[in-house]
Amino acid sequence: MHGARVSLWSLSGSDQHWVRNGFFVRVDPNTEASSVADVNGKFAFTRPEAPNGLVIRAEAGAFAPTEVTLSTAALENLTELVLEMRPGGSIVGRVIVASTESAKGVRLAASRGDLAPRFVTVGDDGTFRFDHVMPGRWLVEQRDPEGTSFLSGGVTIQTVSDAPPELPWNCEVTEGGVTELTLDFTAGKTAILEGSIVVDGGAVPGSVALLSRNGGDSPSADMDAKGHFRLETSRIAEMSILVTFSRSTQRNLENLELVASRELHRGSQELNIALATASLELENVPHDGEPLTYAVKLESGFEARVSVEPEEHGSRILAVPAGHGRLIGEGGPIPWEPMSGATLLELDLKPGEKAHARVP
């Protein structure tokens, strides 16, 4: 087919996966090569290095894209490849919202892990439709297209795991078929997280943010004079909640953060944290290298972390959470993972206690 665009990507390894702007993908986004079919429908690539195999994709006009996945063994003897373009299938559905709301204008995205998400806007009657859809499993969810298209750039995250993740999906498309899907937003079109954070009985300046290991938007909100905050997001998924504190003349909390993972649901949910602190003077703090971390697991399920920066004079006085804490000496934490690494010392501190310890 003359003018068809043909793209090629390397498959991700079994011990890693990629996330592009919030969508899991099966391929390494940094390995794209492309070609355009000539008048005879022919295209050509220089054989790339592909230790895990390749995905070759063709797109043209009013046809569904088509893909073929080639293993390393199949590539060894490959001399010619034929990609057949077909109309594909359709996804049609309806968004259900509360009687006091309208689904009109809700933005939906459909992804199958191929770096090419599709977007539609829900109509006046709450219906939506995707046509010329490649057969296979798809995830359709609420998503704003701004900054999430592969072609527009955005955030790419690589993470390492023991096995590649299963791509999330909520519908399956067949060639020539129509797949029906209902999305229930009756609890609300967004997730709302609100509550208060107080330290030693009072409010302190700071902010609360929502982070996703899948990338995408990261909404945040400042705490007000009473420690109250309110966050709203269209991402309905497991998110990391990150609480940070600003420099204050009353408390030395700028190196303290609170982290936890929560499965957000549509509608409102509360989060209230009352944190008690102690004072810790650490001696023999390294004068160079990576910061140490003092970590305390809180009853709320949050992990409180205090970054202990290198100190030229070897001594630092810190405001740390009361309770059982560990001084950890390896690298910095990943927001959505619990602290790991070698424990240098352990302490049990009471609220308001003034303690001294020496870094081994």
N, C-alpha and C positions, 0 to 999 in steps of 0.2 A: 504494500500500500504506500503510494508516493506521499512523502511528507510526514509519515508517522515518526514520532519521537521515541527513540529507544534509549533506555538508561540501564546502567549496570552498577551494582553495588556488591561489596563483599559481605558475606554473612558474618554475624558476630560469633565469637568463640563461645564454647559451652560454659566457660567460667566468667562471662561478663555479659552485660546487656547495656543498651543505650536507651536514653529517654530524650526525646526531642520535643521541647515546649510542652511537657506534660503527657505526651503520648509515648507508650512503650513502642520500640521499633525492633525489627528482627535483624537489621543490617547496620553496618558501621557507616554513619552519615558522612564521614570524611573520605569515602572511597568512591564517590560518584564519577562515572564517565558517561558520556552521552554521544549519540549519533542520530542522523536523520536519514530515513529510508529514501533511496533514489527512485526514479521513475519506474523501475522494475520491482520496487519493494525491498531492495537489497540494502543491508547495512553491514558494517564491519567494525570490529574492535581489535586492538592489539591485546593478546592474551595477558591478563593481569595476574599478579600473584594473589592467590586466594586459598590460604591454608584451610579455610572452613567451608569453602564453596561459594557460589555466586547466586545472585538474583538478577534476572534480566527482565525488564518491564517495557512494554510498548503502549503508547497512547496515541489515539487518532480520532478526530472528529466525533461523530455521534455513536461511538462504540464504547463499551466498557474497557478500561485498561486490561491488559493481559500480562501474566507473569509466568516465568518458569524458574524453578530452583534447581540448580545443578550442584551435585556433590563433587568433591575433589576427584573421585574415581571417574565420574561421568565426564569431567573436563579433560581427562587424559586422552580420550579417544574422540573428542568432539571436533568435527570439521565444519559442520553446517547445522544451523538451528532454524526451525520454522515456528513463528509465532502467529497464531490464528486470532484475528480480531472478531469478537462477537458482541451482540447488543447488551449482554449481561442481564441482570435482574433489577428489581426495585425494592426499596424499603418505604412503606407508607405507614403512617401512624398518627397518633393523637396525643397531645399533652393535656393531662387532666390537672386542673388547679382548683383551689378553694373557690366557693361560690362568690366570694367577695373580690376575687382577682380575675385577671384576664391573661391568657397564655399568648396573646398576640405580641409578636416581636421577640419572643424568646429565641435565642440563637442556639442551634444544636450543631454538634460536630459528629461525624462518623469516621472511625479510624479502624484499620486492620493491621497496623504496625508496619506500613509501607512508606512512611515519610510523606504521604499525600492525603491528609485528612480532607474530608468533604464538609461543607458548611451549608446550612439552610436557615431561613427565618420562619418561625411558626406563623401561620396565617391567622386571619381574623377569627376563624372558627376553631382554632386550636389544632389544626391538622398540619402535617408536614410530609414531604416526599423527596426521596433520593432516587434518581433514575440512572441507568447505565452503570450499575454497580457490579463490580467484579464478584463472582461467586466466592463464597467462603464465610467465615465468621467475622462479624463486625461489632464494634462498640459504639453505640449512639448515646451521647450524653450532652448536657448543657455545657456550652463552652463558647466564649467570645473569640472570634477569629483573629482579632488584632494581635499581631505578634506571634501567632501560633502556626502560621503556614511555613512549611519547610523553605519555600522560595523566599520568604521575607526575612529569613534569619531567625535569631532568637537564641534561647538557651539550650545547650546540649549538655547532658550529664552522662558520664560513664560511671557505672558502679560494678563492683566485682562480687560474685557470689559463687556458691558451690555448683549451682546448676542454672541454666537460663530460665527466666520466669515464664509462666504461662501468660500469654496475652489476654487481658480481660475482654469479654464479649457478652453481648446480651441479645444477639439475633444472628440468624444464618441465612445467607442468600443463595439461591440456586439459579442456574442459567434459565432465562425466560420466566422465572417465577416472581411472585409478588409476596414479600415478607411483611406481615403486619406486626406492629410494635406499639404498645401503649406505655407512656412514661407518666408516672403518678407523682405529681408535685403538689398534692393536696395539703401536705404539711408546710408548704411554702416553696417558693422558687429558689430560695437561698438558705444557707445555714447561718444562723446568728449565734455568736458566742459572746456572752456578756457576764460581767461579775466585778469583783474587786480584788486587789492585791494590797495587803498591808504588811508592814515590817515593824516589829516591836510595838504593835498597837497603833501605828500611824501610817498615813499615806506618804509615799516618797515619789519623786519624779521618775518616770520610766515609761516603757511601752511594751505592748504585747503584739506578737506577730505570729502568723500561721505560715508554716513552711511545708512543702511537699517534696519528697524524694523524687517525684516525677517531674519536678520543675513546675512551670506555669506561674500564675500570679501568686504573690506573697503579701496579702493584705496585712496592714498593721494599724494600731491605734495607740495614742498616748493615754496614759492614766490621768484622770482629772485630780482636783485637789483633795478628793476623798478616796482616791485609789480606784475609782470606777473606770471601766473601759467597755467598749462595744465594737465587735468585729463582724463583718458580713462577707460571705464568699459564696460563689456559685459552685465551687468544687465540693462535691459530696464524696468524701473519701477519708482515709486515714491521714491525718495531718500531724505535724509536729508543732506544738505550742511553745514559743520561745518568749520568755519574759526577761527583759534587760532593764537596767537601772542607770539613770544619768548621774553625773557628778553632783554631789550635794554637800553643802557646807555642814550639814548635821551628821551625815553618815557617809562612810567610805564604801559605797556599794557599786561603784562603776565597773568593778571586775567580777561582779556576781551576775549569774544568769540562772534561770529556772527552765527546765526542759522536760517535756512529756509528749507522748503520742496519744492521740485521741481519734476515735472513729466519729466523724461529724455526721449528723443527720439533718434533714431539712427541718426548718423551724428553729425555735429558740432552745438554747441549752446554757446552763450556768456554770461558771467557774469562779470559786472564791478561795483564796489562799491567805492564811495568816502565818507569817514567818517570824520566828524568833531567832535572834542572832547572839553570838558571843564574840569576844575579842581574842584574836590569836596573834601572838608575836612569834614569828618564825626566824630562827637564827640559822646561819650557814646556808643561806639561799644562794644557789649558783649565780655567778656574776655574768654568765653568758649562756648561750644555747637556747633550747626551746623552753617555753614557760612550763612550770608544773601546774597541776590542777588539784584543788581540794574539793572533794565531792561528797555530798550527803544525800541519802535517799530519804525523801519526805513522806509523811503519812498520806499525803494527797496523791502519791504516785509520781510526783515530779522528782527529778534529780536536780539538786542545787549544785552549781559549779562555780568555784572561785578561781580565776586565773592568777597564778603566782608568777609575776614577771621576774626576769633576771634582775638582781640587785647588786650594784657595785659594792655597797658596804656590807652585804651579806645578811642584812636583817630587815624584815618587813612586818608591819602591824596591819592585820587584816580584819575586816568584819566578815565573819563566816557564820553559816547556819548552825544553830545548836543541834545536838544529836550526835549520832555515830558517824564520823567522817573519816575519809581516807585521803592521804596525799599521794597522788599518782604521778609518776615520772616519765611517761612516754607520750609525746606528741599532743596534739590538740584534739578535742572531741568532735565527732560528726554529730550535727544537731539531732538526727533521728535515731542515734544509737546510744545505748548506755555506755558509760565510761568503762574502758578496759585499760590494761597496762599494769606495769609493776607497781605494787603498793609499797611506798617508802615508809609510811608510818600510819597508825590509826589512833584516833582520839575520840573520847566521849565528852562532849562539852554541854554544860547546862546554860539555859538562857541567861544572858548578862554576865557570864563568867569571863574572867580575864586569865588567859592561859599562855604558857610559853612552851615551845617545842623546838627541837633542833633537827634540821634536815640531815639524814644519815649521809 
